[in-house]
Amino acid sequence: MGTLVLIRHGQSQWNLDNRFTGWVDVPLTDAGRAEARRGAQLIRGVRFGHAFTSALQRARDTLRIVLDTIGQPDAPIEADQALNERHYGALQGLNKADTVKQYGEQQVHLWRRSYDIPPPKDTTEWNPEGISESLKDTAARTLPYFTTKILPLVAAGGRILVVAHGNSLRAIVMALDHLTKEQVLELNLATGAPIVYEIDAQGRVLNKTVHQLSPA
């Protein structure tokens, strides 16, 4: 039996500013770093053989804080943009409340919470390539990486840590928990809080524990 721990990065500066972040590489806040340390305390008893993270600094820095806090700074780390946050297209950099005023609450809700409707793809300062992803698109790049690189290590009995983002982790949880596309839209992952899976040799979930962070 293997152990898989999933952690969403701590609060970022644009989380605090209520802005769409996506692939923009913003740092953690002091509160986000504190969340990473509090989350690490909840998994101190797990000795990790390998850790995975995204290419974005808020996830990489959260991972480093977690590993330092639990006394495992030398754990092997692999970073890959397959674990990046969902790309929010032309919404990246915009304040969420201002976006609702501009486009209407219903339209913004569709962009944020639908499974297969991506945000606008217009080129902007924060999105010069004109990229945009729905949750379905995010899952299409995250899950192949997870199923080929990460899950086999867990199924072989490894203890694996993954620090990534709300939507890339939602895609992984959707697969592990066999959620429908309607169910995953209601799934919210708290920043810094570990989700611990025990998984058998066939990749089946035997047990799941969702931790809550202690108050700051």
C-alpha positions as CSV (number, residue, x, y, z in Angstrom):
1,M,0.0,0.0,0.0
2,G,1.3,3.5,-0.9
3,T,0.5,7.0,0.4
4,L,-0.3,10.0,-1.8
5,V,-0.5,13.4,-0.2
6,L,-1.9,16.3,-2.2
7,I,-1.5,19.9,-1.0
8,R,-2.8,23.1,-2.7
9,H,-0.2,25.9,-2.5
10,G,-0.5,28.5,0.3
11,Q,-2.2,31.8,-0.3
12,S,-0.6,33.8,-3.1
13,Q,-0.5,37.5,-3.6
14,W,-3.2,37.4,-6.2
15,N,-5.4,35.2,-4.0
16,L,-5.2,38.0,-1.5
17,D,-5.8,40.6,-4.2
18,N,-8.8,38.6,-5.5
19,R,-7.3,38.4,-9.0
20,F,-7.4,35.6,-11.6
21,T,-3.9,34.1,-11.5
22,G,-3.7,31.0,-13.7
23,W,-0.2,30.7,-15.1
24,V,1.1,34.1,-14.0
25,D,4.0,33.4,-11.6
26,V,3.1,35.3,-8.5
27,P,4.7,34.7,-5.1
28,L,3.2,33.5,-1.8
29,T,2.1,35.9,0.9
30,D,3.4,35.7,4.5
31,A,0.0,34.1,5.3
32,G,0.6,31.5,2.5
33,R,4.0,30.6,3.9
34,A,2.4,30.2,7.3
35,E,-0.3,27.9,5.8
36,A,2.4,25.7,4.3
37,R,4.1,25.3,7.6
38,R,0.8,24.5,9.4
39,G,-0.1,22.0,6.7
40,A,3.3,20.4,7.0
41,Q,2.8,19.8,10.7
42,L,-0.2,17.5,9.9
43,I,2.0,15.1,7.8
44,R,5.2,15.1,9.9
45,G,4.9,11.3,10.3
46,V,5.1,10.5,6.6
47,R,8.6,9.9,5.1
48,F,8.4,10.8,1.4
49,G,10.4,9.1,-1.3
50,H,9.6,11.6,-4.0
51,A,7.8,15.0,-4.4
52,F,6.2,16.6,-7.4
53,T,5.1,20.2,-8.1
54,S,4.2,22.6,-10.8
55,A,6.5,25.0,-12.6
56,L,5.1,28.0,-10.8
57,Q,6.8,29.5,-7.8
58,R,3.8,29.6,-5.4
59,A,3.6,25.7,-5.6
60,R,7.4,25.2,-5.6
61,D,7.9,27.5,-2.6
62,T,5.1,25.8,-0.7
63,L,6.7,22.4,-1.4
64,R,10.1,23.7,-0.2
65,I,8.5,25.0,3.0
66,V,6.7,21.7,3.7
67,L,9.8,19.6,3.1
68,D,11.9,21.9,5.3
69,T,9.3,21.9,8.1
70,I,9.1,18.1,8.2
71,G,12.8,17.7,8.1
72,Q,13.1,16.2,4.6
73,P,14.8,19.0,2.6
74,D,16.7,16.4,0.5
75,A,13.6,14.6,-0.8
76,P,13.8,14.2,-4.7
77,I,11.7,16.9,-6.4
78,E,10.3,16.9,-10.0
79,A,8.6,20.1,-11.3
80,D,6.5,20.1,-14.4
81,Q,4.0,22.5,-16.0
82,A,1.6,19.5,-16.4
83,L,0.7,20.3,-12.8
84,N,0.3,24.0,-13.4
85,E,-2.9,25.8,-12.5
86,R,-5.7,26.1,-15.0
87,H,-4.9,28.8,-17.6
88,Y,-7.5,31.5,-17.2
89,G,-6.9,33.1,-20.6
90,A,-7.9,36.7,-21.0
91,L,-9.1,36.8,-17.3
92,Q,-5.6,36.5,-15.9
93,G,-4.6,39.5,-13.9
94,L,-8.2,40.8,-13.7
95,N,-9.9,41.5,-10.4
96,K,-12.7,39.0,-9.9
97,A,-15.2,41.5,-8.6
98,D,-14.5,43.9,-11.4
99,T,-14.9,41.1,-13.9
100,V,-18.3,40.4,-12.6
101,K,-19.3,44.0,-13.0
102,Q,-18.0,44.0,-16.6
103,Y,-19.4,40.7,-17.9
104,G,-22.1,39.8,-15.4
105,E,-22.2,37.3,-12.6
106,Q,-23.7,34.5,-14.7
107,Q,-21.1,34.7,-17.5
108,V,-18.2,34.8,-15.0
109,H,-19.7,31.9,-13.1
110,L,-19.7,29.9,-16.3
111,W,-16.1,30.7,-17.0
112,R,-15.0,29.8,-13.5
113,R,-17.2,26.8,-12.6
114,S,-18.3,25.0,-15.7
115,Y,-16.4,21.9,-16.7
116,D,-15.8,22.5,-20.4
117,I,-16.3,26.2,-21.1
118,P,-13.0,28.0,-21.2
119,P,-12.6,31.8,-20.5
120,P,-12.0,34.2,-23.4
121,K,-8.7,33.6,-25.3
122,D,-7.9,37.2,-26.2
123,T,-4.3,38.2,-26.0
124,T,-3.5,40.4,-23.0
125,E,-0.5,41.6,-21.0
126,W,-0.7,38.5,-18.9
127,N,-1.6,36.2,-21.7
128,P,0.2,37.2,-24.9
129,E,-0.1,33.7,-26.4
130,G,-3.9,33.8,-26.3
131,I,-4.2,30.5,-24.3
132,S,-7.3,29.5,-22.3
133,E,-8.3,26.3,-20.5
134,S,-11.5,24.8,-19.1
135,L,-11.3,22.4,-16.2
136,K,-11.7,19.6,-18.9
137,D,-8.6,21.0,-20.7
138,T,-6.6,21.2,-17.4
139,A,-7.5,17.5,-16.7
140,A,-6.4,16.6,-20.2
141,R,-2.8,17.7,-19.5
142,T,-2.6,16.9,-15.8
143,L,-4.0,13.4,-15.7
144,P,-1.7,11.7,-18.2
145,Y,1.3,13.0,-16.2
146,F,-0.3,11.9,-13.0
147,T,-1.2,8.4,-14.2
148,T,2.2,7.8,-15.9
149,K,4.7,9.5,-13.5
150,I,3.1,9.7,-10.0
151,L,0.4,7.0,-9.6
152,P,2.8,4.1,-10.4
153,L,5.1,5.1,-7.7
154,V,2.3,5.2,-5.2
155,A,0.9,1.8,-6.4
156,A,4.4,0.3,-5.9
157,G,4.2,1.3,-2.2
158,G,5.8,4.7,-2.3
159,R,5.0,7.7,-0.2
160,I,4.6,10.6,-2.6
161,L,3.9,14.3,-2.1
162,V,2.3,16.5,-4.7
163,V,2.0,20.2,-4.2
164,A,0.1,22.0,-7.0
165,H,-3.0,24.1,-7.6
166,G,-6.7,24.2,-7.0
167,N,-7.7,23.0,-10.5
168,S,-4.8,20.6,-11.3
169,L,-5.5,18.9,-8.0
170,R,-9.3,18.9,-8.6
171,A,-8.6,17.0,-11.8
172,I,-6.5,14.4,-9.8
173,V,-9.1,14.1,-7.1
174,M,-11.9,13.8,-9.7
175,A,-10.0,10.7,-11.1
176,L,-9.2,9.1,-7.7
177,D,-12.7,9.7,-6.3
178,H,-14.5,8.8,-9.5
179,L,-16.4,12.1,-9.4
180,T,-18.8,13.1,-12.2
181,K,-18.2,16.4,-14.0
182,E,-21.1,17.8,-12.0
183,Q,-19.7,16.7,-8.7
184,V,-16.2,18.1,-9.4
185,L,-17.6,21.5,-9.9
186,E,-18.7,21.6,-6.2
187,L,-15.2,20.5,-5.0
188,N,-13.2,23.2,-3.3
189,L,-9.7,22.6,-2.0
190,A,-8.4,24.7,0.9
191,T,-4.9,26.3,0.6
192,G,-2.2,24.5,2.5
193,A,-4.4,21.7,3.8
194,P,-3.2,18.1,3.1
195,I,-5.4,15.4,1.5
196,V,-4.0,12.0,2.3
197,Y,-4.8,8.9,0.2
198,E,-3.9,5.3,0.9
199,I,-3.7,3.4,-2.4
200,D,-3.3,-0.3,-3.2
201,A,-1.2,-2.0,-5.8
202,Q,-3.9,-1.7,-8.4
203,G,-4.2,2.1,-7.9
204,R,-7.5,1.9,-6.0
205,V,-8.2,4.2,-3.1
206,L,-8.4,2.4,0.2
207,N,-8.7,5.4,2.5
208,K,-8.9,9.2,2.2
209,T,-8.3,11.8,4.9
210,V,-8.9,15.5,4.3
211,H,-7.1,17.6,6.9
212,Q,-8.1,21.0,8.1
213,L,-5.5,23.7,9.0
214,S,-5.5,24.9,12.6
215,P,-6.3,28.6,13.0
216,A,-3.4,31.0,12.3
